[in-house]
Amino acid sequence: MAKLVFEMNQSLDGYVDHDRMSPEPLFQHWVKRTEELSATVYGRTMYGLMRYWDEDQDDWDDARRAFAAAWRKLPKWVVSRTLTEVGPNATLVSGDVEATIAGLKAEREGEMTIAGPVLAGSLAASGLIDEYRLYVHPVVLGHGRPFFTGVRPPLRLVAHERIAGDVVRLTYVPA
């Protein structure tokens, strides 16, 4: 059975915003992390942002090419009520999301991630998320989309680690 993890970069004040917070200090970490995953479940918005990695760009360095290769190889499920198709190595989920995710967890091994705070917020109430990993950057954004949306589950800290520079990963499990 796979473990379902919700992990994202976030600011000190709890917001996720890829435009206002650079992933650069952790880029190599995310390359390795993506190579380790057995699957990712995307919300529509996050999947739209990540489609950038489907096509090689002339200005990419070796790390970006490695990330793109890992991302393309990774099986993806995309939850959306509005999309009618998804890209390579992706499956569209538009029906019973909780049942689909529970089935994926049962049939897969290793770790799967949820990509997108809105989707994670909707799955938190169902108890499907096994672990939360907050990559806290030393930045205060003041507003934006929060890491936690919807239900705010009671959590218990199980690990903390400095990942790169001043970025700390906090790992929680449902209490």
C-alpha positions in Angstrom: 0.0 0.0 0.0 1.3 3.4 -0.9 1.7 6.3 1.5 0.0 9.5 0.4 2.0 12.7 1.2 1.0 16.3 0.8 4.2 18.4 0.5 4.9 21.9 -0.8 7.1 24.9 -0.4 5.4 27.5 1.8 6.2 30.9 3.4 6.6 31.5 7.1 3.1 32.8 7.2 1.7 29.7 5.6 1.2 30.6 1.9 2.2 28.8 -1.3 3.0 30.9 -4.3 5.5 29.7 -6.9 5.8 33.2 -8.5 6.7 34.9 -5.2 8.9 32.3 -3.6 11.8 30.8 -5.5 12.2 27.0 -5.4 15.9 27.4 -6.3 17.5 26.5 -2.9 15.7 23.2 -3.1 15.8 22.4 -6.9 18.2 19.5 -6.6 16.2 18.2 -3.7 13.0 18.2 -5.8 14.8 16.4 -8.7 15.7 13.6 -6.3 12.3 13.6 -4.7 10.5 13.3 -8.0 12.7 10.4 -9.0 11.7 8.6 -5.8 7.9 8.9 -6.2 5.6 6.2 -7.4 2.9 8.6 -8.6 1.5 12.1 -8.1 -2.1 13.3 -7.9 -2.6 16.8 -9.2 -5.3 19.4 -8.8 -6.2 21.2 -12.1 -4.3 24.4 -11.3 -1.1 22.7 -10.1 -1.1 20.4 -13.1 -1.5 23.3 -15.5 1.6 24.9 -13.9 3.6 21.7 -14.1 2.8 21.1 -17.8 5.8 23.4 -18.4 8.0 20.4 -17.9 6.4 18.5 -20.8 8.5 20.4 -23.4 12.3 20.9 -23.3 13.5 24.5 -23.2 16.7 25.7 -24.8 17.9 27.5 -21.7 17.6 24.6 -19.2 20.6 23.4 -17.3 21.3 19.8 -16.5 19.3 19.9 -13.2 16.2 21.2 -15.1 16.6 18.5 -17.8 16.9 15.9 -15.0 13.7 17.2 -13.3 11.8 17.2 -16.6 12.9 13.6 -17.3 11.8 12.5 -13.8 8.5 14.4 -14.1 7.6 13.0 -17.5 8.3 9.4 -16.3 6.2 9.8 -13.2 2.6 8.4 -13.4 0.1 11.3 -12.8 -3.6 11.5 -12.0 -5.2 14.8 -12.5 -8.4 15.7 -10.6 -10.6 18.1 -12.6 -14.2 18.8 -13.4 -13.3 21.1 -16.3 -10.4 19.5 -18.2 -11.4 17.1 -20.9 -7.9 15.7 -21.6 -4.5 15.6 -20.0 -0.9 15.2 -21.3 1.4 12.2 -21.5 1.6 9.7 -18.7 -1.4 11.3 -17.0 -4.9 10.0 -16.3 -7.9 12.3 -15.8 -10.0 11.8 -12.6 -13.4 13.4 -12.7 -15.7 11.0 -10.9 -15.5 9.8 -7.3 -12.1 11.3 -6.3 -11.9 9.8 -2.9 -12.6 6.3 -4.2 -10.1 6.7 -7.0 -7.3 7.9 -4.6 -8.1 5.1 -2.1 -7.8 2.6 -4.9 -4.5 4.1 -6.1 -3.2 3.9 -2.5 -4.2 0.2 -2.3 -2.7 -0.9 -5.6 0.5 1.1 -5.6 3.7 0.9 -3.5 6.0 3.6 -2.2 5.1 7.2 -1.9 2.6 9.2 -3.8 2.2 12.9 -3.5 -0.7 15.3 -3.7 0.2 18.4 -5.7 -2.1 21.3 -4.9 -3.5 22.8 -1.7 -7.1 22.9 -2.8 -7.1 19.2 -3.7 -5.2 18.3 -0.5 -7.8 20.3 1.5 -10.6 18.3 0.0 -8.8 15.0 0.7 -7.9 15.9 4.3 -11.5 15.4 5.4 -11.5 11.9 4.0 -8.5 10.8 6.0 -6.6 9.7 2.9 -3.5 11.9 3.6 -0.9 9.9 5.6 1.7 12.6 6.0 2.2 16.4 5.6 5.6 17.8 4.7 5.9 21.6 4.9 9.0 23.1 3.3 9.1 26.4 5.2 11.1 29.2 3.4 12.2 32.3 5.4 9.8 34.6 3.4 6.7 36.4 4.6 4.2 36.8 1.7 1.3 38.4 3.6 -1.4 36.8 1.4 -2.1 34.2 -1.2 -3.3 30.6 -1.3 -2.7 28.9 2.1 -1.0 25.5 2.4 -4.0 24.3 4.4 -7.4 24.8 2.8 -10.7 23.4 4.0 -10.4 21.0 6.9 -7.5 21.6 9.2 -6.6 18.2 10.6 -5.1 17.7 14.0 -1.4 16.9 13.4 1.6 15.5 15.3 5.1 16.5 14.5 7.3 13.5 13.7 10.4 15.0 12.1 12.1 18.3 11.3 15.2 18.9 9.2 17.1 21.7 7.5 17.0 20.9 3.8 19.0 23.7 2.2 20.1 27.1 3.3 17.4 28.4 5.7 14.6 26.1 4.4 13.3 23.7 7.0 11.1 20.6 6.3 8.5 19.9 9.0 6.9 16.5 8.8 3.5 15.8 10.4 1.1 12.9 10.6 -2.6 13.0 11.5 -2.9 12.9 15.3 
